[in-house]
Amino acid sequence: MPELPEVEVSRKYIDSVALDKTIKDVQVKNPKILDQISELDLVSQLQGNRFRSTGRHGKYILIRTERQWLTVHYGMGGSLEYFDQRELDPPHDRLLLTFENGFYLAFDCQRMFGRVGLAASVEEFIHRKKLGPDALAVDSETFIKQLQTRRGIIKAILMDQHVIAGLGNLYVDELLFQTGIHPITRISQLEELHMKGLFETMQRILQKAIELEANYTKYPESYLIQQRYKGGLCPLDKTEVESLKIGGRTTFFCPKHQKLIK
């Protein structure tokens, strides 16, 4: 699933190709991707409209039009693709916008977990979705308070979009690896110093990922991310990584360098 860095890279892409172009036509090819809005309402709001700017909160891209905000969540591997020839339309196009300049913008979403909707404002949307602070925009004090008010294990809490928006399975594994915290450590066992370390490391990891355009092959060799598979080796000393299921998601960690805090 695309997480904050992938979504931020995509937001910048939309910024560079699709702003200030009049939308001539809107085709909803599968209404299952619509988020609390009818096909008729989406078409009527977008047709003849323009994208003015983009934003992001957590894993959502927010595109400001002259009237409202278009909200896009990629789900499991969705993407927005801009192209100039109809034959280049991606194979799993669920929404197709045609611009007056002859170019297209398609929402490609093979597994149908992505969603597209509208919001009156960014604040209204965040409130409606009950999203926590954005992982890249949050300050240290707010981040720590968000963790201190929760119960449970650290991996599940960091992945909860109501606590901190933007982190998923991949980057939480990396964050816990780089801070040396076992994924099933209970939040009640963490000191404020641990939480401050999590915040600082989270910011560094996300900024580096965006800088490298979320291209995993370019990440530093010290990262766990390229070893997240059965038989993978810890980049620190080649200890074999282990895995377990948390919230239905496979979690990878180093049993030597990530100790359970009791």
N, C-alpha and C positions, 0 to 999 in steps of 0.2 A: 504494500500500500504506500503510495507517495506520502511522505511526511513533510514537515515544514521546509527543509532545504529544497526538496524537489518542487514543491508548490511555489516557493519564492522564486526559483529559477524560471518556472513557467510564467509567473506573474510578470517578470521582467521581459519575457518573450512577448507576451500580449501587449505590454507597454510599447514595445518597439515596432509592432506590425499592425495593430488593429485599432489604434485610437483615431478619433476625428474622421471616421469614414462612415457615410450614411448606410444604414442597413436597408437594403432593397426588399429582401424576402427572408422569411423565417419558416423553416420546415422542421416540425417535431416528428422524427421518424419512429420514435418509440416513447409513448407518454409515461412509461414506467420510471423514466429518469426525472420526471417533474417532482419538485419538492413543494407540496402544499400550494399548488397553483394549477389552474386549468390550462390546457393547450391554447384555448382562445385568448385567455388573459396574457399569457406569455407572448404570443404572436402580436397582439394589439399593442403591448407595451414596447416591444422591440422594433417592430416594423416602422421605418421612417426615422428611427432614432439613431443616436451616435454614442459610442463609448468615449467618455471624457477623461477618465483616469482609472487607475487600478489600485487596489489595496489587498491586504491579506490579513486574516486572523486565524492562527493555528493552521489547519489543513485546508482552509477555505480561501479561494480567490474571490475577491469582491470587485466588480467592475461597475463604475459609476456611469450611468447614462444621463440623459437630459431630464429624466423623470424619476428613476429609482436606481437601485443597485441590483445588478445581476449577480447571483451567488452560485458558485460552482464548487462542488466537492468531487474529487476524482475517484473516490471509492478504491477499488482494487485495481489500480493500473490505468485509470482513465487519463485523457490528455486533451488539450485544445490544439488543433492543427490549422495553420493558415497556409493557403495554397491558391494558385491561379488557374488551374485547369481541373475541370470536373472529374476527369479520369484519375486524378490524384486523391480523390475523396477516400479517406481511410476506410478500411473494410468493416469497421464496427461503428459507423457514424450514427449517433442517436439524435443529434440536433445539428442542423446545417443553416448557417447564416450566409446570405449572399449580399455582398456590398455593391454599391453602385459603380465602383471602380473595376468590377469584374472578378474580384478575388472572393475567396470563401473562408469561413471559419467553422470548423467542425468539432463537435464534442465526440471524441472517439472513446467508447466504453464497452469493451468486449463482455465483461462479466456482469454488467448491468447493476453494479453497486454504487455507481456515481449518481449525483443528484444536481439538478439545476433549478433555481428558483428566483424569486424577487424579494427585495426588502426595501422598506421605506428609508431606512438609514442603517449604517453599520451598527450603531448602538442598539437599535431595535432588534437587529438580527442576532447579535451576541446574546441579548437578554432572552430572546425567544428560544435559542438553542441551548441556553444555560451554559455557555462556554466559559472556561476559566481564562485567566490572563494569557496573552500570547507568550510563548516560551522565549521568543527573541526580544520582545519589548518589555517584559516584566522586569521590575527592579528587585534587588536582593531581598529587601525587607518584605515585600509582598509575596515573593516566592516562598520564603521561609514560613510566613504566616499560613500560606495555603497548605503547606505540608503539615504544620503543627496542628491544624484543625482536623486532620484525618486519622483514621485507624486502618490497620491492615499492613500488607507487605509493600515494600518500597517499589518493586517493579510494577505492580498493579496500580499503585497510586500515581506514579509518574506517567502511566499510559492513559489515565482517566482524563478525558478532554474537559470535564467539568472542573478539574483541579488546575491543570496547566494545559493549554491548547497548543498542539503542534507536534508533540512527541509521539512516536509509535514504537513498535517492537524493535526495529533496527537501531534507532538512535538511543533508546533507553538502555539496550544491551551495551552499547558503546560507552555511554555515560557511566554506567555502573562499573564497567571494566576499568575505565580510566580513573575512577575514584576508589577502586579497590573494595567495593561494597557488594556483598552477596545479594542476589536478586530477591531472596525470600527473607531478608532482614526486615523485621517489623519496624514501622516508622517510630514507634515509641522508644526504640532502642537507640535512635540516632540523636546525637547531641547537635546543638545549633552550629557547631563548627563543621560537622559533617554536611549539614544542609547548605552552609555557605560554600563549602567545597563543591557540592553538587551544582549549585548555581553558577559558579565561576567556570567550572568545566563544561557545563551545558552551553554557556554562551560561546566559549572558545570552539567547541565542536561544531555548533551550528554555523558560526561565522566562517570557519574553515571549509565546511561542506558547501556553503553558498559560493565562497570564493572559488572553489574547484568545480562549480556548476553541478554539484551532486553526482560527480563521476567517481564511483567507488574505486576504479582502477588507479586514480590519481591520489587517493588518500594516503597519508603517511604509513609507512610499514609498521609503525608502532600501534596502529589501530587494530582492534579486534575484527572489524567489519568484514574483512576479506577471509576470515577464518571461521565464519559462522556456518559450519556444516559438520556433519559427522566425520570425525577424523581430523578436524581442524586443529591447528597448533597455536598455542599462546605466543604472540609476537615477542614477548619478553624473554622467554627461556624455552620455548617449544614444548611446554607441558600440554598434553592433549586436553582440548576444551571439552566440557560436558554440557549436557542440555537437560532441560526439564520443561514441563508444560505449566504455564501460568495463565489463567484466564483463557484457556484454549489456544494460546500462542506458544510456539516453541522458543524457549529462552536459552541463549548460549552464554557461558561464563567460564572463567578459569578457576578451577577448584583450589589452586595454590595462591593466587594473588587476590582473590575475592573472598574474604573471610566473613562468616556469619557473625554479626554483632549481637551479643547476648547480654 
